[in-house]
Amino acid sequence: MKTASFTIIVFIACMVSQLVLSANRSVKSPSCLSTGCSGVPGVPGVPGLNGRDGKDGRDGGKGERGAQGAPGRMGPKGPPGTKGKAGAKGEPSAQVSDQKNWKQCAWKNINDGRDYGLIKYCSFVKQYSATALKVEYNGDFRIAFCLDCCKRWYFTFNGVECKGPLAIDGIYHIHVNNRKTDYNVHKVTQIAGYCQGIPKGTVKVGINVGDCVGKKSGSDAYTGWNSVTRIMIEEVPPPQH
């Protein structure tokens, strides 16, 4: 009997609790239906796996290069640049001047008996580097009292023979002369030529005497006996090619 009573009491207690819970739910339901109720935040999901690598491009894994776009429109013209400094003044052309640049040096009866070295010189101011110098010697020279002997008279420019293109010179040679050594004949002779490659500025143009190549040394030379000796110089345009 006691067992049946206890069972009934437990049943009644359960029913009461269910009625209370049902009453509570019925009170709150109208409010949630009209305004909505926020649920409890869910548990974060598991992170996904890494994606696959992209396709390698032709220029080292940076993706394929897209097609070249059309040329853009020309931008606006920029402002003018600052004016540059004036250049150095150029050398006047040697071809345009009609004014001749020439000089003559003359001496009377120099009677120079030397066998070697500089006899006379004439200083000349060359105006352009590209031009040539035309030079001429006009005067007496001779050799004497020898057989198979030779002397050479030649021009120098500031102490150096012409190299553009070759030396300017003249020679006097006695060969056998019937085996006599009494030959002593004076006469006026000309030596002339053009020399290129001489810088502008003062040029010392000299006439010199020395031995001929391949002949014995020591022959008796004489220059400018009883006459006028001249050195003539003229600056001329470059030659044609």
Disulfide bonds with the S-S distance in Angstrom:
Cys32-Cys37 2.27
Cys105-Cys122 1.91
Cys146-Cys149 1.82
Cys150-Cys212 1.92
Cys162-Cys195 2.20
